[in-house]
Amino acid sequence: MNSAERPKLEAPKGASSLLLHSCCAPCEGEVLETLLHSGIQPTVFFYNPNIHPKKEYEIRKEEDKRFCEKIGVLHVDVDYDPMTWFERIKGLEWEPERGSRCTQCFDMRFERTALYASENGFSVFSSSLGISRWKNMKQINGCGERAAARYQDLVYWTYNWRKSGGSQRMIETSKRENFYQQEYCGCVYSLRDTNKWRTSQGRGKVEIGKKYYSTDDSNDKCKPTK
Protein backbone atom coordinates (compact mmCIF):
# COMPACT_ATOMS: atom_id res chain seq x y z
CA MET A 1 0.00 0.00 0.00
CA ASN A 2 1.52 3.34 -1.02
CA SER A 3 1.11 6.72 0.64
CA ALA A 4 -1.77 7.62 -1.68
CA GLU A 5 -3.75 4.72 -0.21
CA ARG A 6 -3.27 5.74 3.39
CA PRO A 7 -6.49 6.35 5.27
CA LYS A 8 -7.35 9.96 6.08
CA LEU A 9 -8.11 9.96 9.76
CA GLU A 10 -10.09 12.31 11.95
CA ALA A 11 -8.86 12.75 15.50
CA PRO A 12 -11.25 12.76 18.46
CA LYS A 13 -13.00 16.11 18.96
CA GLY A 14 -11.92 17.03 15.45
CA ALA A 15 -8.51 18.00 16.87
CA SER A 16 -5.98 19.29 14.34
CA SER A 17 -3.01 18.41 16.54
CA LEU A 18 -2.08 15.79 19.14
CA LEU A 19 0.68 14.63 21.44
CA LEU A 20 2.09 11.26 20.41
CA HIS A 21 4.00 9.15 22.90
CA SER A 22 6.71 7.44 20.86
CA CYS A 23 8.42 4.24 21.97
CA CYS A 24 10.84 4.01 19.03
CA ALA A 25 11.40 5.12 15.43
CA PRO A 26 10.14 1.90 13.76
CA CYS A 27 6.80 2.21 15.55
CA GLU A 28 6.43 5.97 15.20
CA GLY A 29 7.37 6.21 11.50
CA GLU A 30 4.13 4.96 9.99
CA VAL A 31 2.01 6.66 12.66
CA LEU A 32 3.58 10.06 12.01
CA GLU A 33 3.30 9.75 8.25
CA THR A 34 -0.39 8.81 8.49
CA LEU A 35 -1.10 11.69 10.88
CA LEU A 36 0.57 14.20 8.58
CA HIS A 37 -1.22 12.70 5.58
CA SER A 38 -4.48 13.28 7.48
CA GLY A 39 -3.70 16.94 8.19
CA ILE A 40 -3.16 16.27 11.90
CA GLN A 41 -0.03 17.89 13.33
CA PRO A 42 1.74 15.60 15.84
CA THR A 43 4.21 16.51 18.54
CA VAL A 44 6.34 13.54 19.63
CA PHE A 45 6.87 12.89 23.33
CA PHE A 46 9.77 10.54 24.03
CA TYR A 47 9.54 9.25 27.60
CA ASN A 48 10.81 5.68 27.98
CA PRO A 49 12.70 5.19 31.25
CA ASN A 50 12.17 1.44 30.92
CA ILE A 51 14.79 1.08 28.19
CA HIS A 52 17.98 -0.68 29.30
CA PRO A 53 20.93 -0.33 29.07
CA LYS A 54 21.64 3.39 28.61
CA LYS A 55 23.41 2.66 25.31
CA GLU A 56 20.22 1.08 23.93
CA TYR A 57 18.18 4.02 25.20
CA GLU A 58 20.41 6.55 23.48
CA ILE A 59 20.35 4.68 20.17
CA ARG A 60 16.55 4.45 20.18
CA LYS A 61 16.15 8.08 21.19
CA GLU A 62 18.53 9.38 18.53
CA GLU A 63 16.77 7.36 15.82
CA ASP A 64 13.48 8.81 17.03
CA LYS A 65 14.80 12.37 16.94
CA ARG A 66 16.48 11.90 13.55
CA PHE A 67 13.23 10.91 11.88
CA CYS A 68 11.26 13.72 13.52
CA GLU A 69 13.81 16.27 12.34
CA LYS A 70 13.68 14.84 8.82
CA ILE A 71 9.89 15.23 8.51
CA GLY A 72 9.63 18.48 10.49
CA VAL A 73 7.89 17.20 13.63
CA LEU A 74 8.69 18.64 17.07
CA HIS A 75 10.41 16.06 19.31
CA VAL A 76 10.12 16.48 23.09
CA ASP A 77 12.97 14.67 24.83
CA VAL A 78 12.04 13.86 28.44
CA ASP A 79 14.57 13.01 31.14
CA TYR A 80 15.79 9.43 31.45
CA ASP A 81 14.85 8.36 35.00
CA PRO A 82 15.26 4.57 35.20
CA MET A 83 15.37 4.49 39.01
CA THR A 84 11.81 5.81 39.13
CA TRP A 85 10.81 3.07 36.70
CA PHE A 86 12.49 0.36 38.83
CA GLU A 87 10.57 1.60 41.87
CA ARG A 88 7.31 1.53 39.93
CA ILE A 89 7.65 -2.10 38.85
CA LYS A 90 9.25 -3.42 42.05
CA GLY A 91 7.96 -6.93 42.80
CA LEU A 92 7.00 -7.57 39.17
CA GLU A 93 10.45 -8.55 37.93
CA TRP A 94 9.38 -12.08 36.96
CA GLU A 95 6.07 -11.21 35.34
CA PRO A 96 5.76 -12.29 31.69
CA GLU A 97 5.57 -9.93 28.74
CA ARG A 98 2.07 -8.44 28.39
CA GLY A 99 1.51 -9.07 32.10
CA SER A 100 1.17 -6.71 35.05
CA ARG A 101 4.74 -5.43 34.74
CA CYS A 102 3.96 -4.12 31.28
CA THR A 103 0.74 -2.55 32.55
CA GLN A 104 2.67 -0.66 35.22
CA CYS A 105 5.25 0.37 32.62
CA PHE A 106 2.61 1.72 30.23
CA ASP A 107 0.80 3.45 33.10
CA MET A 108 3.97 5.27 34.14
CA ARG A 109 4.82 6.45 30.64
CA PHE A 110 1.28 7.50 29.76
CA GLU A 111 0.73 9.33 33.04
CA ARG A 112 3.76 11.49 32.25
CA THR A 113 2.55 11.99 28.68
CA ALA A 114 -0.93 12.98 29.84
CA LEU A 115 0.55 15.49 32.30
CA TYR A 116 2.55 17.14 29.52
CA ALA A 117 -0.51 17.15 27.26
CA SER A 118 -2.62 18.84 29.92
CA GLU A 119 0.05 21.42 30.73
CA ASN A 120 0.68 22.29 27.09
CA GLY A 121 -2.79 22.66 25.64
CA PHE A 122 -3.31 19.30 23.94
CA SER A 123 -6.82 17.86 24.03
CA VAL A 124 -5.79 14.49 22.52
CA PHE A 125 -2.85 12.16 22.97
CA SER A 126 -2.01 8.72 21.66
CA SER A 127 0.94 6.32 21.41
CA SER A 128 2.82 4.45 18.71
CA LEU A 129 3.18 1.43 21.02
CA GLY A 130 0.08 -0.30 19.69
CA ILE A 131 1.24 -0.56 16.08
CA SER A 132 3.51 -3.49 16.93
CA ARG A 133 1.71 -6.79 16.46
CA TRP A 134 3.50 -8.08 19.57
CA LYS A 135 1.67 -5.65 21.85
CA ASN A 136 -1.76 -6.07 23.44
CA MET A 137 -3.98 -3.25 22.14
CA LYS A 138 -6.56 -3.66 24.91
CA GLN A 139 -3.83 -3.37 27.55
CA ILE A 140 -2.29 -0.28 25.93
CA ASN A 141 -5.63 1.45 25.40
CA GLY A 142 -6.70 0.79 28.97
CA CYS A 143 -3.52 2.43 30.27
CA GLY A 144 -3.96 5.39 27.94
CA GLU A 145 -7.57 5.95 28.93
CA ARG A 146 -6.72 5.77 32.65
CA ALA A 147 -4.02 8.38 32.18
CA ALA A 148 -6.32 10.69 30.21
CA ALA A 149 -9.06 10.38 32.84
CA ARG A 150 -6.85 12.27 35.30
CA TYR A 151 -7.44 15.49 33.38
CA GLN A 152 -10.61 17.24 32.34
CA ASP A 153 -11.19 17.38 28.58
CA LEU A 154 -8.20 15.16 27.73
CA VAL A 155 -8.80 12.14 25.48
CA TYR A 156 -6.60 9.16 24.67
CA TRP A 157 -7.06 8.18 21.02
CA THR A 158 -7.48 4.40 20.86
CA TYR A 159 -7.15 4.16 17.08
CA ASN A 160 -5.67 0.84 15.90
CA TRP A 161 -2.63 1.94 13.87
CA ARG A 162 -2.27 -1.58 12.44
CA LYS A 163 -5.48 -1.16 10.41
CA SER A 164 -5.70 -0.38 6.69
CA GLY A 165 -2.22 -1.66 5.93
CA GLY A 166 -0.54 0.16 8.80
CA SER A 167 1.45 -2.88 9.95
CA GLN A 168 2.89 -3.43 6.49
CA ARG A 169 3.68 0.25 5.98
CA MET A 170 5.47 0.23 9.33
CA ILE A 171 7.90 -2.36 7.96
CA GLU A 172 8.24 -0.56 4.63
CA THR A 173 9.02 2.74 6.34
CA SER A 174 11.54 1.08 8.65
CA LYS A 175 13.34 -0.44 5.67
CA ARG A 176 13.27 2.80 3.71
CA GLU A 177 14.69 4.77 6.64
CA ASN A 178 17.10 1.99 7.67
CA PHE A 179 15.91 2.30 11.27
CA TYR A 180 17.70 0.64 14.15
CA GLN A 181 16.04 -2.75 14.71
CA GLN A 182 15.82 -3.48 18.41
CA GLU A 183 15.67 -7.17 19.25
CA TYR A 184 13.81 -7.04 22.57
CA CYS A 185 11.02 -4.94 24.04
CA GLY A 186 13.30 -2.60 25.99
CA CYS A 187 13.60 -3.24 29.72
CA VAL A 188 16.28 -5.18 31.55
CA TYR A 189 13.83 -8.02 32.24
CA SER A 190 12.81 -8.40 28.60
CA LEU A 191 16.51 -8.43 27.70
CA ARG A 192 17.12 -11.10 30.32
CA ASP A 193 14.29 -13.29 29.06
CA THR A 194 15.13 -12.71 25.40
CA ASN A 195 18.73 -13.81 25.97
CA LYS A 196 17.55 -16.83 27.93
CA TRP A 197 15.27 -17.89 25.06
CA ARG A 198 17.90 -17.23 22.41
CA THR A 199 20.46 -19.29 24.30
CA SER A 200 17.97 -22.17 24.58
CA GLN A 201 17.61 -22.03 20.78
CA GLY A 202 21.36 -22.13 20.21
CA ARG A 203 21.47 -18.46 19.19
CA GLY A 204 23.81 -15.76 20.40
CA LYS A 205 22.70 -13.13 22.86
CA VAL A 206 21.39 -9.73 21.78
CA GLU A 207 24.11 -7.38 20.57
CA ILE A 208 23.24 -3.76 21.31
CA GLY A 209 23.47 -1.38 18.36
CA LYS A 210 24.20 -3.99 15.70
CA LYS A 211 21.01 -4.64 13.72
CA TYR A 212 19.24 -2.28 11.33
CA TYR A 213 16.28 -2.73 9.01
CA SER A 214 17.16 -3.31 5.38
CA THR A 215 15.32 -4.24 2.23
CA ASP A 216 16.08 -7.95 2.71
CA ASP A 217 14.74 -8.16 6.29
CA SER A 218 11.01 -7.89 6.94
CA ASN A 219 10.84 -8.96 10.58
CA ASP A 220 9.27 -6.73 13.22
CA LYS A 221 11.62 -7.04 16.20
CA CYS A 222 9.58 -4.79 18.50
CA LYS A 223 8.42 -7.99 20.16
CA PRO A 224 8.22 -9.80 23.48
CA THR A 225 10.27 -12.84 24.37
CA LYS A 226 9.10 -16.37 23.74
C-alpha positions in Angstrom: 0.0 0.0 0.0 1.5 3.3 -1.0 1.1 6.7 0.6 -1.8 7.6 -1.7 -3.7 4.7 -0.2 -3.3 5.7 3.4 -6.5 6.3 5.3 -7.4 10.0 6.1 -8.1 10.0 9.8 -10.1 12.3 11.9 -8.9 12.7 15.5 -11.2 12.8 18.5 -13.0 16.1 19.0 -11.9 17.0 15.4 -8.5 18.0 16.9 -6.0 19.3 14.3 -3.0 18.4 16.5 -2.1 15.8 19.1 0.7 14.6 21.4 2.1 11.3 20.4 4.0 9.2 22.9 6.7 7.4 20.9 8.4 4.2 22.0 10.8 4.0 19.0 11.4 5.1 15.4 10.1 1.9 13.8 6.8 2.2 15.5 6.4 6.0 15.2 7.4 6.2 11.5 4.1 5.0 10.0 2.0 6.7 12.7 3.6 10.1 12.0 3.3 9.7 8.2 -0.4 8.8 8.5 -1.1 11.7 10.9 0.6 14.2 8.6 -1.2 12.7 5.6 -4.5 13.3 7.5 -3.7 16.9 8.2 -3.2 16.3 11.9 0.0 17.9 13.3 1.7 15.6 15.8 4.2 16.5 18.5 6.3 13.5 19.6 6.9 12.9 23.3 9.8 10.5 24.0 9.5 9.2 27.6 10.8 5.7 28.0 12.7 5.2 31.3 12.2 1.4 30.9 14.8 1.1 28.2 18.0 -0.7 29.3 20.9 -0.3 29.1 21.6 3.4 28.6 23.4 2.7 25.3 20.2 1.1 23.9 18.2 4.0 25.2 20.4 6.6 23.5 20.4 4.7 20.2 16.6 4.4 20.2 16.2 8.1 21.2 18.5 9.4 18.5 16.8 7.4 15.8 13.5 8.8 17.0 14.8 12.4 16.9 16.5 11.9 13.6 13.2 10.9 11.9 11.3 13.7 13.5 13.8 16.3 12.3 13.7 14.8 8.8 9.9 15.2 8.5 9.6 18.5 10.5 7.9 17.2 13.6 8.7 18.6 17.1 10.4 16.1 19.3 10.1 16.5 23.1 13.0 14.7 24.8 12.0 13.9 28.4 14.6 13.0 31.1 15.8 9.4 31.4 14.9 8.4 35.0 15.3 4.6 35.2 15.4 4.5 39.0 11.8 5.8 39.1 10.8 3.1 36.7 12.5 0.4 38.8 10.6 1.6 41.9 7.3 1.5 39.9 7.6 -2.1 38.9 9.3 -3.4 42.0 8.0 -6.9 42.8 7.0 -7.6 39.2 10.4 -8.5 37.9 9.4 -12.1 37.0 6.1 -11.2 35.3 5.8 -12.3 31.7 5.6 -9.9 28.7 2.1 -8.4 28.4 1.5 -9.1 32.1 1.2 -6.7 35.0 4.7 -5.4 34.7 4.0 -4.1 31.3 0.7 -2.6 32.6 2.7 -0.7 35.2 5.3 0.4 32.6 2.6 1.7 30.2 0.8 3.5 33.1 4.0 5.3 34.1 4.8 6.5 30.6 1.3 7.5 29.8 0.7 9.3 33.0 3.8 11.5 32.3 2.6 12.0 28.7 -0.9 13.0 29.8 0.5 15.5 32.3 2.5 17.1 29.5 -0.5 17.2 27.3 -2.6 18.8 29.9 0.0 21.4 30.7 0.7 22.3 27.1 -2.8 22.7 25.6 -3.3 19.3 23.9 -6.8 17.9 24.0 -5.8 14.5 22.5 -2.9 12.2 23.0 -2.0 8.7 21.7 0.9 6.3 21.4 2.8 4.5 18.7 3.2 1.4 21.0 0.1 -0.3 19.7 1.2 -0.6 16.1 3.5 -3.5 16.9 1.7 -6.8 16.5 3.5 -8.1 19.6 1.7 -5.6 21.8 -1.8 -6.1 23.4 -4.0 -3.3 22.1 -6.6 -3.7 24.9 -3.8 -3.4 27.6 -2.3 -0.3 25.9 -5.6 1.5 25.4 -6.7 0.8 29.0 -3.5 2.4 30.3 -4.0 5.4 27.9 -7.6 5.9 28.9 -6.7 5.8 32.6 -4.0 8.4 32.2 -6.3 10.7 30.2 -9.1 10.4 32.8 -6.9 12.3 35.3 -7.4 15.5 33.4 -10.6 17.2 32.3 -11.2 17.4 28.6 -8.2 15.2 27.7 -8.8 12.1 25.5 -6.6 9.2 24.7 -7.1 8.2 21.0 -7.5 4.4 20.9 -7.1 4.2 17.1 -5.7 0.8 15.9 -2.6 1.9 13.9 -2.3 -1.6 12.4 -5.5 -1.2 10.4 -5.7 -0.4 6.7 -2.2 -1.7 5.9 -0.5 0.2 8.8 1.4 -2.9 10.0 2.9 -3.4 6.5 3.7 0.3 6.0 5.5 0.2 9.3 7.9 -2.4 8.0 8.2 -0.6 4.6 9.0 2.7 6.3 11.5 1.1 8.7 13.3 -0.4 5.7 13.3 2.8 3.7 14.7 4.8 6.6 17.1 2.0 7.7 15.9 2.3 11.3 17.7 0.6 14.2 16.0 -2.8 14.7 15.8 -3.5 18.4 15.7 -7.2 19.3 13.8 -7.0 22.6 11.0 -4.9 24.0 13.3 -2.6 26.0 13.6 -3.2 29.7 16.3 -5.2 31.6 13.8 -8.0 32.2 12.8 -8.4 28.6 16.5 -8.4 27.7 17.1 -11.1 30.3 14.3 -13.3 29.1 15.1 -12.7 25.4 18.7 -13.8 26.0 17.5 -16.8 27.9 15.3 -17.9 25.1 17.9 -17.2 22.4 20.5 -19.3 24.3 18.0 -22.2 24.6 17.6 -22.0 20.8 21.4 -22.1 20.2 21.5 -18.5 19.2 23.8 -15.8 20.4 22.7 -13.1 22.9 21.4 -9.7 21.8 24.1 -7.4 20.6 23.2 -3.8 21.3 23.5 -1.4 18.4 24.2 -4.0 15.7 21.0 -4.6 13.7 19.2 -2.3 11.3 16.3 -2.7 9.0 17.2 -3.3 5.4 15.3 -4.2 2.2 16.1 -7.9 2.7 14.7 -8.2 6.3 11.0 -7.9 6.9 10.8 -9.0 10.6 9.3 -6.7 13.2 11.6 -7.0 16.2 9.6 -4.8 18.5 8.4 -8.0 20.2 8.2 -9.8 23.5 10.3 -12.8 24.4 9.1 -16.4 23.7 
